[in-house]
């Protein structure tokens, strides 16, 4: 029982760090654009050695409502890749409704 609890804690920590790292990167890259320290997403992608599409997917996390981010960070079974691939609505109210129903996994 103790080993299972420890394994869940390790998995939750790994998920949290992946999500937190992606959120941090997304906001950092957005700040680079806002402050005109980077001219485009393509420039960021080149500097990071990543595909433009991948950078854009990560940056979409900056559009999530703060309440949605809190729910995602607090949910131990959330998979970062699924969050990034999901087609989140633009409106925060609708995002919150979706997150509250657990539909963010789909």
SULFEN-V653669 format. One record per residue. N is the residue number from 1. RES is the residue in one small letter. PHI is phi as a letter, one per 40 degrees, with the letter a starting at -180 (* if undefined). PSI is psi in whole degrees, 0 to 359 (NA if undefined). Layout:
# SULFEN-V653669
N RES PHI PSI
N RES PHI PSI
This chain:
# SULFEN-V653669
1 x * 318
2 x c 322
3 x c 320
4 x c 318
5 x c 318
6 x c 319
7 x c 318
8 x c 321
9 x c 319
10 x c 316
11 x c 317
12 x c 319
13 x c 319
14 x c 318
15 x c 314
16 x d 316
17 x c 323
18 x c 314
19 x c 316
20 x c 321
21 x c 316
22 x c 318
23 x c 316
24 x c 315
25 x c 315
26 x d 313
27 x c 326
28 x c 312
29 x c 321
30 x c 321
31 x c 320
32 x d 318
33 x c 314
34 x c 321
35 x c 5
36 x f 31
37 x c 347
38 x b 139
39 x c 335
40 x a 168
41 x c 324
42 x c 322
43 x c 319
44 x c 314
45 x d 316
46 x c 316
47 x c 326
48 x c 350
49 x g 36
50 x b 165
51 x c 143
52 x d 319
53 x c 319
54 x c 318
55 x c 316
56 x c 319
57 x c 317
58 x c 318
59 x c 337
60 x c 338
61 x c 336
62 x c 346
63 x c 356
64 x c 143
65 x c 143
66 x d 322
67 x c 324
68 x c 316
69 x d 316
70 x d 317
71 x c 318
72 x c 315
73 x c 326
74 x c 355
75 x c 113
76 x c 342
77 x b 8
78 x c 135
79 x b 122
80 x d 315
81 x d 320
82 x c 322
83 x c 317
84 x c 328
85 x c 339
86 x c 144
87 x c 87
88 x c 138
89 x c 160
90 x c 322
91 x c 133
92 x c 323
93 x d 315
94 x c 322
95 x d 315
96 x c 318
97 x c 316
98 x c 314
99 x c 323
100 x c 332
101 x c 357
102 x g 12
103 x c 358
104 x c 347
105 x c 340
106 x c NA
